[in-house]
Amino acid sequence: MRGWSGTATGRALLERRVIHIPDVLNDPDYTFAKAQELGGFRTALGVPMLREGVPMGVLGLSRSEVRPFNAQPSTPRSNRDATVFQSAVDG
């Protein structure tokens, strides 16, 4: 897993915690410049999927502008959206 610590998803997997990089171009630990060039993203978020503390995968989100992800939950657009989201969370 050497080299993975230079990305939000790699850090999330290795550190087993959410990693938020508000601007990858201003983060000295972000080293996957080629991905940033190709993807054109600036803000990155890595969320580990853990089962009993063991990493099972990682979700990566990005934005093409410097706009940090908000810790506040978003409001579902409809009751159907809320039901679908809750079903996904409950598994």
A tleap script that builds the chain and sets N, CA, C and O, in Angstrom:
source leaprc.protein.ff14SB
mol = sequence {
  NMET ARG GLY TRP SER GLY THR ALA THR GLY
  ARG ALA LEU LEU GLU ARG ARG VAL ILE HIE
  ILE PRO ASP VAL LEU ASN ASP PRO ASP TYR
  THR PHE ALA LYS ALA GLN GLU LEU GLY GLY
  PHE ARG THR ALA LEU GLY VAL PRO MET LEU
  ARG GLU GLY VAL PRO MET GLY VAL LEU GLY
  LEU SER ARG SER GLU VAL ARG PRO PHE ASN
  ALA GLN PRO SER THR PRO ARG SER ASN ARG
  ASP ALA THR VAL PHE GLN SER ALA VAL ASP
  CGLY
}
set mol.1.N position { 0.812 -1.190 0.000 }
set mol.1.CA position { 0.000 0.000 0.000 }
set mol.1.C position { 0.859 1.259 0.000 }
set mol.1.O position { 0.365 2.361 0.241 }
set mol.2.N position { 2.112 1.088 -0.266 }
set mol.2.CA position { 3.012 2.226 -0.329 }
set mol.2.C position { 2.543 3.204 -1.404 }
set mol.2.O position { 2.162 2.794 -2.501 }
set mol.3.N position { 2.574 4.482 -1.088 }
set mol.3.CA position { 2.157 5.491 -2.038 }
set mol.3.C position { 0.702 5.901 -1.925 }
set mol.3.O position { 0.314 6.947 -2.445 }
set mol.4.N position { -0.105 5.099 -1.259 }
set mol.4.CA position { -1.524 5.407 -1.139 }
set mol.4.C position { -1.784 6.597 -0.224 }
set mol.4.O position { -2.840 7.222 -0.321 }
set mol.5.N position { -0.863 6.919 0.643 }
set mol.5.CA position { -1.093 7.996 1.602 }
set mol.5.C position { -1.110 9.371 0.944 }
set mol.5.O position { -1.384 10.367 1.614 }
set mol.6.N position { -0.825 9.444 -0.345 }
set mol.6.CA position { -0.833 10.714 -1.058 }
set mol.6.C position { -2.183 11.102 -1.633 }
set mol.6.O position { -2.283 12.095 -2.353 }
set mol.7.N position { -3.237 10.327 -1.325 }
set mol.7.CA position { -4.581 10.621 -1.816 }
set mol.7.C position { -5.570 10.613 -0.654 }
set mol.7.O position { -5.284 10.064 0.410 }
set mol.8.N position { -6.724 11.219 -0.859 }
set mol.8.CA position { -7.757 11.223 0.187 }
set mol.8.C position { -8.261 9.803 0.446 }
set mol.8.O position { -8.432 9.407 1.600 }
set mol.9.N position { -8.499 9.041 -0.610 }
set mol.9.CA position { -9.018 7.683 -0.430 }
set mol.9.C position { -7.963 6.770 0.187 }
set mol.9.O position { -8.283 5.928 1.025 }
set mol.10.N position { -6.717 6.933 -0.222 }
set mol.10.CA position { -5.647 6.122 0.358 }
set mol.10.C position { -5.463 6.395 1.838 }
set mol.10.O position { -5.321 5.469 2.636 }
set mol.11.N position { -5.466 7.668 2.202 }
set mol.11.CA position { -5.342 8.030 3.620 }
set mol.11.C position { -6.523 7.507 4.428 }
set mol.11.O position { -6.353 7.016 5.543 }
set mol.12.N position { -7.729 7.616 3.853 }
set mol.12.CA position { -8.924 7.127 4.559 }
set mol.12.C position { -8.817 5.633 4.837 }
set mol.12.O position { -9.170 5.161 5.918 }
set mol.13.N position { -8.326 4.903 3.852 }
set mol.13.CA position { -8.165 3.461 4.005 }
set mol.13.C position { -7.099 3.128 5.046 }
set mol.13.O position { -7.314 2.289 5.921 }
set mol.14.N position { -5.959 3.785 4.944 }
set mol.14.CA position { -4.857 3.509 5.860 }
set mol.14.C position { -5.128 3.977 7.291 }
set mol.14.O position { -4.771 3.294 8.252 }
set mol.15.N position { -5.766 5.153 7.428 }
set mol.15.CA position { -5.990 5.725 8.754 }
set mol.15.C position { -7.344 5.346 9.353 }
set mol.15.O position { -7.618 5.613 10.523 }
set mol.16.N position { -8.187 4.715 8.522 }
set mol.16.CA position { -9.513 4.265 8.970 }
set mol.16.C position { -10.352 5.395 9.552 }
set mol.16.O position { -11.004 5.250 10.587 }
set mol.17.N position { -10.313 6.533 8.848 }
set mol.17.CA position { -11.121 7.687 9.252 }
set mol.17.C position { -11.410 8.528 8.012 }
set mol.17.O position { -10.756 8.383 6.980 }
set mol.18.N position { -12.398 9.404 8.133 }
set mol.18.CA position { -12.743 10.291 7.028 }
set mol.18.C position { -11.604 11.282 6.807 }
set mol.18.O position { -11.092 11.876 7.755 }
set mol.19.N position { -11.217 11.453 5.553 }
set mol.19.CA position { -10.172 12.405 5.182 }
set mol.19.C position { -10.793 13.447 4.260 }
set mol.19.O position { -11.378 13.110 3.231 }
set mol.20.N position { -10.660 14.695 4.633 }
set mol.20.CA position { -11.209 15.810 3.860 }
set mol.20.C position { -10.054 16.715 3.445 }
set mol.20.O position { -9.310 17.207 4.293 }
set mol.21.N position { -9.906 16.931 2.158 }
set mol.21.CA position { -8.869 17.823 1.640 }
set mol.21.C position { -9.583 18.977 0.938 }
set mol.21.O position { -10.070 18.811 -0.180 }
set mol.22.N position { -9.651 20.135 1.579 }
set mol.22.CA position { -10.373 21.270 0.980 }
set mol.22.C position { -9.807 21.716 -0.374 }
set mol.22.O position { -10.565 22.132 -1.250 }
set mol.23.N position { -8.496 21.634 -0.551 }
set mol.23.CA position { -7.875 22.012 -1.823 }
set mol.23.C position { -6.635 21.146 -2.026 }
set mol.23.O position { -5.616 21.346 -1.365 }
set mol.24.N position { -6.727 20.185 -2.943 }
set mol.24.CA position { -5.605 19.261 -3.152 }
set mol.24.C position { -4.348 19.977 -3.647 }
set mol.24.O position { -3.235 19.509 -3.410 }
set mol.25.N position { -4.522 21.109 -4.334 }
set mol.25.CA position { -3.348 21.829 -4.836 }
set mol.25.C position { -2.582 22.542 -3.718 }
set mol.25.O position { -1.426 22.922 -3.902 }
set mol.26.N position { -3.216 22.720 -2.578 }
set mol.26.CA position { -2.553 23.370 -1.441 }
set mol.26.C position { -2.300 22.416 -0.288 }
set mol.26.O position { -2.039 22.850 0.834 }
set mol.27.N position { -2.376 21.117 -0.557 }
set mol.27.CA position { -2.113 20.107 0.469 }
set mol.27.C position { -0.765 19.453 0.166 }
set mol.27.O position { -0.641 18.724 -0.817 }
set mol.28.N position { 0.247 19.707 1.003 }
set mol.28.CA position { 1.572 19.160 0.719 }
set mol.28.C position { 1.628 17.631 0.753 }
set mol.28.O position { 2.555 17.035 0.203 }
set mol.29.N position { 0.648 16.996 1.391 }
set mol.29.CA position { 0.638 15.532 1.461 }
set mol.29.C position { -0.065 14.876 0.276 }
set mol.29.O position { 0.043 13.664 0.085 }
set mol.30.N position { -0.784 15.669 -0.522 }
set mol.30.CA position { -1.466 15.119 -1.694 }
set mol.30.C position { -0.444 14.988 -2.824 }
set mol.30.O position { 0.128 15.985 -3.265 }
set mol.31.N position { -0.217 13.767 -3.288 }
set mol.31.CA position { 0.857 13.533 -4.254 }
set mol.31.C position { 0.408 12.960 -5.599 }
set mol.31.O position { 1.242 12.735 -6.476 }
set mol.32.N position { -0.875 12.724 -5.776 }
set mol.32.CA position { -1.347 12.105 -7.016 }
set mol.32.C position { -1.736 13.191 -8.024 }
set mol.32.O position { -2.891 13.297 -8.438 }
set mol.33.N position { -0.736 13.994 -8.404 }
set mol.33.CA position { -0.944 15.154 -9.275 }
set mol.33.C position { -1.550 14.763 -10.626 }
set mol.33.O position { -2.365 15.505 -11.175 }
set mol.34.N position { -1.164 13.617 -11.156 }
set mol.34.CA position { -1.674 13.196 -12.467 }
set mol.34.C position { -3.192 13.010 -12.427 }
set mol.34.O position { -3.887 13.394 -13.368 }
set mol.35.N position { -3.701 12.432 -11.357 }
set mol.35.CA position { -5.152 12.247 -11.214 }
set mol.35.C position { -5.848 13.598 -11.142 }
set mol.35.O position { -6.911 13.788 -11.734 }
set mol.36.N position { -5.251 14.532 -10.420 }
set mol.36.CA position { -5.847 15.858 -10.296 }
set mol.36.C position { -5.852 16.558 -11.656 }
set mol.36.O position { -6.832 17.213 -12.011 }
set mol.37.N position { -4.785 16.426 -12.405 }
set mol.37.CA position { -4.719 17.034 -13.738 }
set mol.37.C position { -5.791 16.451 -14.657 }
set mol.37.O position { -6.499 17.192 -15.339 }
set mol.38.N position { -5.905 15.132 -14.673 }
set mol.38.CA position { -6.883 14.476 -15.541 }
set mol.38.C position { -8.313 14.729 -15.096 }
set mol.38.O position { -9.189 14.977 -15.924 }
set mol.39.N position { -8.554 14.669 -13.790 }
set mol.39.CA position { -9.908 14.828 -13.262 }
set mol.39.C position { -10.334 16.266 -13.059 }
set mol.39.O position { -11.528 16.565 -13.049 }
set mol.40.N position { -9.376 17.157 -12.899 }
set mol.40.CA position { -9.685 18.560 -12.704 }
set mol.40.C position { -10.358 18.883 -11.385 }
set mol.40.O position { -11.005 19.924 -11.264 }
set mol.41.N position { -10.223 18.021 -10.402 }
set mol.41.CA position { -10.867 18.270 -9.109 }
set mol.41.C position { -9.965 19.076 -8.201 }
set mol.41.O position { -8.746 19.095 -8.375 }
set mol.42.N position { -10.570 19.741 -7.230 }
set mol.42.CA position { -9.806 20.529 -6.264 }
set mol.42.C position { -10.082 20.081 -4.833 }
set mol.42.O position { -9.161 20.021 -4.019 }
set mol.43.N position { -11.332 19.765 -4.517 }
set mol.43.CA position { -11.693 19.334 -3.172 }
set mol.43.C position { -11.918 17.830 -3.201 }
set mol.43.O position { -12.554 17.317 -4.121 }
set mol.44.N position { -11.403 17.120 -2.202 }
set mol.44.CA position { -11.530 15.664 -2.171 }
set mol.44.C position { -11.946 15.181 -0.784 }
set mol.44.O position { -11.603 15.772 0.240 }
set mol.45.N position { -12.693 14.090 -0.797 }
set mol.45.CA position { -13.162 13.471 0.441 }
set mol.45.C position { -13.008 11.968 0.312 }
set mol.45.O position { -13.418 11.387 -0.693 }
set mol.46.N position { -12.422 11.333 1.313 }
set mol.46.CA position { -12.295 9.883 1.348 }
set mol.46.C position { -12.996 9.357 2.583 }
set mol.46.O position { -12.741 9.829 3.691 }
set mol.47.N position { -13.884 8.378 2.404 }
set mol.47.CA position { -14.667 7.823 3.514 }
set mol.47.C position { -14.449 6.318 3.553 }
set mol.47.O position { -14.847 5.613 2.625 }
set mol.48.N position { -13.820 5.813 4.619 }
set mol.48.CA position { -13.587 4.369 4.678 }
set mol.48.C position { -14.869 3.616 5.017 }
set mol.48.O position { -15.691 4.089 5.801 }
set mol.49.N position { -15.026 2.450 4.422 }
set mol.49.CA position { -16.125 1.551 4.772 }
set mol.49.C position { -15.515 0.470 5.659 }
set mol.49.O position { -14.703 -0.337 5.206 }
set mol.50.N position { -15.914 0.467 6.912 }
set mol.50.CA position { -15.324 -0.445 7.890 }
set mol.50.C position { -16.350 -1.452 8.384 }
set mol.50.O position { -17.527 -1.128 8.542 }
set mol.51.N position { -15.898 -2.662 8.623 }
set mol.51.CA position { -16.720 -3.682 9.277 }
set mol.51.C position { -15.896 -4.193 10.435 }
set mol.51.O position { -14.849 -4.814 10.251 }
set mol.52.N position { -16.390 -3.920 11.643 }
set mol.52.CA position { -15.689 -4.305 12.872 }
set mol.52.C position { -14.258 -3.779 12.874 }
set mol.52.O position { -13.329 -4.458 13.311 }
set mol.53.N position { -14.101 -2.539 12.370 }
set mol.53.CA position { -12.795 -1.891 12.363 }
set mol.53.C position { -11.880 -2.278 11.218 }
set mol.53.O position { -10.784 -1.734 11.092 }
set mol.54.N position { -12.312 -3.208 10.383 }
set mol.54.CA position { -11.490 -3.674 9.263 }
set mol.54.C position { -11.958 -2.973 7.984 }
set mol.54.O position { -13.148 -3.008 7.670 }
set mol.55.N position { -11.047 -2.339 7.243 }
set mol.55.CA position { -11.447 -1.667 6.001 }
set mol.55.C position { -11.948 -2.661 4.959 }
set mol.55.O position { -11.282 -3.648 4.646 }
set mol.56.N position { -13.137 -2.379 4.430 }
set mol.56.CA position { -13.725 -3.219 3.385 }
set mol.56.C position { -13.721 -2.505 2.038 }
set mol.56.O position { -13.947 -3.123 0.998 }
set mol.57.N position { -13.466 -1.213 2.065 }
set mol.57.CA position { -13.464 -0.394 0.858 }
set mol.57.C position { -13.400 1.064 1.249 }
set mol.57.O position { -13.272 1.397 2.427 }
set mol.58.N position { -13.487 1.919 0.272 }
set mol.58.CA position { -13.433 3.356 0.537 }
set mol.58.C position { -14.240 4.076 -0.538 }
set mol.58.O position { -14.214 3.699 -1.710 }
set mol.59.N position { -14.954 5.114 -0.121 }
set mol.59.CA position { -15.698 5.952 -1.056 }
set mol.59.C position { -14.911 7.233 -1.273 }
set mol.59.O position { -14.388 7.816 -0.323 }
set mol.60.N position { -14.828 7.662 -2.497 }
set mol.60.CA position { -14.146 8.909 -2.807 }
set mol.60.C position { -15.093 9.877 -3.492 }
set mol.60.O position { -15.807 9.511 -4.426 }
set mol.61.N position { -15.091 11.098 -3.026 }
set mol.61.CA position { -15.896 12.165 -3.616 }
set mol.61.C position { -14.979 13.328 -3.933 }
set mol.61.O position { -13.986 13.554 -3.241 }
set mol.62.N position { -15.311 14.060 -4.975 }
set mol.62.CA position { -14.491 15.226 -5.316 }
set mol.62.C position { -15.361 16.314 -5.920 }
set mol.62.O position { -16.480 16.078 -6.374 }
set mol.63.N position { -14.799 17.518 -5.907 }
set mol.63.CA position { -15.453 18.667 -6.527 }
set mol.63.C position { -14.440 19.360 -7.417 }
set mol.63.O position { -13.245 19.384 -7.119 }
set mol.64.N position { -14.930 19.925 -8.513 }
set mol.64.CA position { -14.035 20.581 -9.458 }
set mol.64.C position { -13.655 21.985 -9.022 }
set mol.64.O position { -12.849 22.643 -9.680 }
set mol.65.N position { -14.221 22.445 -7.934 }
set mol.65.CA position { -13.895 23.759 -7.387 }
set mol.65.C position { -13.487 23.615 -5.928 }
set mol.65.O position { -13.777 22.604 -5.288 }
set mol.66.N position { -12.815 24.630 -5.412 }
set mol.66.CA position { -12.471 24.615 -3.994 }
set mol.66.C position { -13.738 24.990 -3.231 }
set mol.66.O position { -14.099 26.160 -3.107 }
set mol.67.N position { -14.391 23.955 -2.728 }
set mol.67.CA position { -15.616 24.137 -1.954 }
set mol.67.C position { -15.710 22.955 -0.997 }
set mol.67.O position { -16.184 21.881 -1.365 }
set mol.68.N position { -15.250 23.165 0.243 }
set mol.68.CA position { -15.240 22.065 1.213 }
set mol.68.C position { -16.603 21.418 1.387 }
set mol.68.O position { -17.640 22.071 1.270 }
set mol.69.N position { -16.581 20.131 1.666 }
set mol.69.CA position { -17.804 19.404 1.955 }
set mol.69.C position { -18.300 19.828 3.329 }
set mol.69.O position { -17.508 19.973 4.259 }
set mol.70.N position { -19.580 20.022 3.458 }
set mol.70.CA position { -20.208 20.474 4.680 }
set mol.70.C position { -20.525 19.270 5.561 }
set mol.70.O position { -20.971 18.235 5.065 }
set mol.71.N position { -20.302 19.402 6.843 }
set mol.71.CA position { -20.588 18.311 7.775 }
set mol.71.C position { -22.077 18.192 8.072 }
set mol.71.O position { -22.514 17.201 8.657 }
set mol.72.N position { -22.864 19.196 7.673 }
set mol.72.CA position { -24.303 19.159 7.914 }
set mol.72.C position { -24.972 18.217 6.923 }
set mol.72.O position { -24.631 18.227 5.740 }
set mol.73.N position { -25.921 17.401 7.385 }
set mol.73.CA position { -26.620 16.505 6.458 }
set mol.73.C position { -27.476 17.317 5.488 }
set mol.73.O position { -28.056 18.340 5.852 }
set mol.74.N position { -27.538 16.845 4.269 }
set mol.74.CA position { -28.373 17.531 3.288 }
set mol.74.C position { -29.826 17.114 3.478 }
set mol.74.O position { -30.112 16.044 4.016 }
set mol.75.N position { -30.711 17.945 3.042 }
set mol.75.CA position { -32.131 17.665 3.151 }
set mol.75.C position { -32.568 16.862 1.938 }
set mol.75.O position { -32.325 17.283 0.807 }
set mol.76.N position { -33.210 15.713 2.145 }
set mol.76.CA position { -33.690 14.936 0.995 }
set mol.76.C position { -34.685 15.763 0.188 }
set mol.76.O position { -35.447 16.556 0.741 }
set mol.77.N position { -34.666 15.565 -1.122 }
set mol.77.CA position { -35.573 16.315 -1.987 }
set mol.77.C position { -37.008 15.830 -1.863 }
set mol.77.O position { -37.941 16.565 -2.187 }
set mol.78.N position { -37.191 14.620 -1.406 }
set mol.78.CA position { -38.543 14.078 -1.268 }
set mol.78.C position { -38.529 12.974 -0.223 }
set mol.78.O position { -37.467 12.536 0.219 }
set mol.79.N position { -39.707 12.531 0.164 }
set mol.79.CA position { -39.800 11.400 1.094 }
set mol.79.C position { -39.228 10.140 0.464 }
set mol.79.O position { -38.644 9.305 1.155 }
set mol.80.N position { -39.394 10.002 -0.850 }
set mol.80.CA position { -38.845 8.838 -1.548 }
set mol.80.C position { -37.321 8.820 -1.431 }
set mol.80.O position { -36.738 7.771 -1.158 }
set mol.81.N position { -36.669 9.972 -1.635 }
set mol.81.CA position { -35.217 10.050 -1.503 }
set mol.81.C position { -34.779 9.657 -0.103 }
set mol.81.O position { -33.796 8.936 0.067 }
set mol.82.N position { -35.508 10.131 0.900 }
set mol.82.CA position { -35.170 9.810 2.289 }
set mol.82.C position { -35.300 8.313 2.535 }
set mol.82.O position { -34.472 7.726 3.232 }
set mol.83.N position { -36.327 7.692 1.973 }
set mol.83.CA position { -36.541 6.251 2.153 }
set mol.83.C position { -35.435 5.453 1.474 }
set mol.83.O position { -34.917 4.495 2.046 }
set mol.84.N position { -35.075 5.845 0.260 }
set mol.84.CA position { -34.007 5.152 -0.472 }
set mol.84.C position { -32.690 5.288 0.289 }
set mol.84.O position { -31.960 4.308 0.440 }
set mol.85.N position { -32.383 6.484 0.764 }
set mol.85.CA position { -31.147 6.700 1.515 }
set mol.85.C position { -31.131 5.843 2.769 }
set mol.85.O position { -30.129 5.182 3.043 }
set mol.86.N position { -32.211 5.835 3.538 }
set mol.86.CA position { -32.250 5.065 4.782 }
set mol.86.C position { -32.115 3.577 4.499 }
set mol.86.O position { -31.467 2.861 5.263 }
set mol.87.N position { -32.720 3.100 3.408 }
set mol.87.CA position { -32.598 1.687 3.052 }
set mol.87.C position { -31.148 1.328 2.747 }
set mol.87.O position { -30.675 0.256 3.123 }
set mol.88.N position { -30.444 2.234 2.060 }
set mol.88.CA position { -29.036 1.988 1.743 }
set mol.88.C position { -28.192 1.967 3.006 }
set mol.88.O position { -27.284 1.145 3.132 }
set mol.89.N position { -28.480 2.858 3.937 }
set mol.89.CA position { -27.725 2.917 5.193 }
set mol.89.C position { -27.977 1.674 6.038 }
set mol.89.O position { -27.050 1.119 6.629 }
set mol.90.N position { -29.234 1.240 6.092 }
set mol.90.CA position { -29.598 0.066 6.907 }
set mol.90.C position { -29.076 -1.233 6.317 }
set mol.90.O position { -28.948 -2.233 7.023 }
set mol.91.N position { -28.776 -1.219 5.032 }
set mol.91.CA position { -28.229 -2.400 4.384 }
set mol.91.C position { -29.276 -3.371 4.025 }
set mol.91.O position { -28.975 -4.427 3.468 }
savepdb mol mol.pdb
quit
